[in-house]
Each structure stands twice: as C-alpha cells, then as structure tokens.
Amino acid sequence: MANEDVEKQERYPTPAEVRAARLDAGLTLKEAAALIHTELRCWAQYETDASNQSYRKMHPAFWELATIKMDKIKKKKRAKEKKPA
C-alpha cells in the first residue's frame, strides 16, 4: 500500500463530512450509530461543530468502517431503484 493511501485513511473526518456522508446514505443518526456499533449520542457528537464543547473526533478506523458500510447501503438503494416494478 502506498504511503499516500495510509495517510489518507488516517485522517480524522470533519463534522461536516460525517454528517454529509450519513445524509447521502439516507440514514438517521440512530441508524448510522448502529453501523459502527456505537450509541446515538456518540454519533451526534461526531457531527457536532468542533467549537462545541460536546464535539468528539471520529477515529479514522470508525470513519473507514462507516464509509464502507454506507457505500454498500447506497449501492443497494441504487440497485433497487433500477429494478423494474
């Protein structure tokens, strides 16, 4: 694996990135939290503005897991939409 790939994976996502990814996958806070086996409150803290006292950084491993699972969800939704009724 190239060094650029490792560095890219180890970056902490911003709250805006976390929220945008969740909304793009069409998930609620509770559903997104369940994807990475955490509590709703914890996921909400990942989406909280960094200047807020309750802000919490999402570990890059959790971000990678969440994005992998959200990509699978989006692919399934697209496949359903393409199927004829």
C-alpha positions, 0 to 999 in steps of 0.5 A, a space after each residue: 500500500 502506498 504511503 499516500 493511501 495510509 495517510 489518507 485513511 488516517 485522517 480524522 473526518 470533519 463534522 461536516 463530512 460525517 454528517 454529509 456522508 450519513 445524509 447521502 446514505 439516507 440514514 438517521 443518526 440512530 441508524 448510522 450509530 448502529 453501523 459502527 456499533 456505537 450509541 446515538 449520542 456518540 454519533 451526534 457528537 461526531 457531527 457536532 461543530 468542533 467549537 462545541 464543547 460536546 464535539 468528539 473526533 471520529 477515529 479514522 478506523 470508525 470513519 473507514 468502517 462507516 464509509 464502507 458500510 454506507 457505500 454498500 447501503 447506497 449501492 443497494 438503494 441504487 440497485 433497487 431503484 433500477 429494478 423494474 416494478 
